[in-house]
Amino acid sequence: MVPTIPPELWLRTAQFIPASILRNLYSVNPVFLDLALNGRYTDINLAVQWTAPTTKLLKHLNHPHIAHRVQRITLSSNWLESNLYLGPSEEVTLRTTVAWYLPFDLGRFIDPIVRRISDVKTCNALMETTIVNFPNVLSLIIVDGGPSSQTRPSPLLVNAYTACASNLRRLSLFATSANFDALFPPNASALTSLEEFTLSFSPREDSKADAKVASTFFQAVASTLASLDISFHGTSDEPSRLLQSLPRKTFPKLTSVLLFHSDPPASPDSDLIQFLNQHADTLKHLRLRHTKTSPFASDDLDPLLLPVLPHLETLNILNGPSQELASSEGLHAARAYVQHSGSTLTSLSLKHCSFTLHDLGMLLDLLGRGSSEGGGLKSLTVTIHALSPQMLDMMAEKLPQLERLKVDFADLRSNDGEGSRAGFGDLTHEVRSFFFFFCPI
């Protein structure tokens, strides 16, 4: 009699098999079959143009042994409307008009356009009923299909929000219009487990985001939210404006804040600094844009304008697409965030300027003082004006605990002018068991 291998051993074996190969081993045993099905149906994208296989997929997802495997769904806010438009090869003829008005859906048998529209409506109805059968969805992504006059989300989104309410951990909204009423959850207070929220606002025309709808949503999910990621693209509006109307200390568990703006915004203003300081007790990860001349750019920094984040572990200051700070301005901007977090920072990425070797040295002195207080920076990403042999010596002296270093060079020539001007170059430097590895990216 052949002994039965315990499932735990099969699971351990599967960890060493590439996913692309494991999918083809589903017939070996029930454990591999279960893993293959999970890999196939964990992430479902329904924000696609309708085709006949879309309907078949939805029917397949209705089976209970498949539905419980779905954990991540991508939907379109107006999937039905976007699929009812005529394609580039479709043309309305007299036959199409006659077929459209035939009773009992008989027109689908004589005209391809009428048949496609009928199939799209059938698929939409099936999608609305299928979405409520997913009991284990943890992540929901909503893509705005375009401008809409609706004052509330479509039935598809309402069903999705209702079905996912108790288990949902991550919600991502990609808006292309300022009509947030048709995108945001109508009853956000039902999202009792939401921990991460992402909002990407990319309007087709320059317009302002609906701060009232956003504020109502934030206050409804504030008690559980730990990560807040807001990015604006192609608009003069500011992400921080959505946070201005919130009450003091709205998010008691907030650990991560990411604010991004593709157009040159103003430097962090007093409202943003106040928001950061209000959540200083919990905030550990911060990413933001800093492009214009900073109010911090003075030798005597006003303590009222400084973010005091004593528990910050990760800081990423991004550069603007059309404007770069001078080295001295970039130093002051970095100091404003680093000087109160030197002992807790483990990862620092500064892409908002190109540092001179002198200014970089001043920054490293500040970081080095933090490491002497019991902390220690492990990962550093910076941009330097020019290639210099003194750079690594300086890093080794002032940040001996550093494990990963990535340096971008604005000019590959050395300080004495020798070498070639090749634009941006970069160097990744890792410390592993006292060995040094240099590898170009």
C-alpha angles and dihedrals in degrees: 000000000000110000117240114245111226115246090238090066092049089051090050090049092050090060089070096048119088113244092239090059096038091060089063094050096065092117095057096080141333092264093058090045091054092048092048091051091049091052091049100047106027092092117040123182113199096162091095137113111273119261131161092262088059091067091046091052092052092051089051092049090056091072110102094226088058102035095062091058095062111104104154126043132182116201137176118234093223103021094149096052094046091053095048093066116104116258122237091259096045122096128181111238134179088265090055091052093049093045091050092062098044113116127241092029090285092143092076089071095058106034128046095210093053089046093052093048090048091050091048091054091048090050092049091052090049090049092053092054096039094054092065091059095068106097099174106048110145101168128043125186120191119193117198106232094200143288115341134182092209118123093206137028120282119265088258093058093042090054091047094050091046095048095046098039102107099039104034113122103166129037123183123185122190108193125190096176136042092244097107091163090077093049112035121079111271091216105031093165088074090066092088097161101043111136106159128043127183125187121184114184116193109158119193088225126032104272139143124257118247100259093180094060091043092049092050090051094047093051091050094054098031097108095064105026114116103163127045120186118177123171129175123198129186096002137099089223118109125232091219090063089075089062099049098084095048120111120252114288093002095168112049093181100040111139103156131046123179120179122177133175122181094202121064104274128188117274116270104297130209092270092057093043089050091050091051093047092048088060096038093116092065107020113113106152126048132175123172146145122258115180115137129066107296126235083221091064099109134092092242106053115208105238090211090064096048126102106230106202108163095175100046113137103167126038125177119177111188130207127239122245096239108021134051127191121239115253094256092049091047090051092053091047091051093045090055090064101029104048094074095038104045094112095050104036114109100163127036128176119180114182099148096094146004110255125217114227090252094053091044089054091054090051092049090051088057092047091045091056088055092053091050088058092064101278130094139197111237102178129034131179119183142154119231128196097233141001110270131176088214093065099080092042089054091049093049092049100045102030106033092158093058113126103178129031128179118183127186116199119211089199125023091204117101121244092266091060098253121133131042130301102236103157119240118003128172142203130200115205121188130181114214122165092335093306123119122221123192117190127165115232 
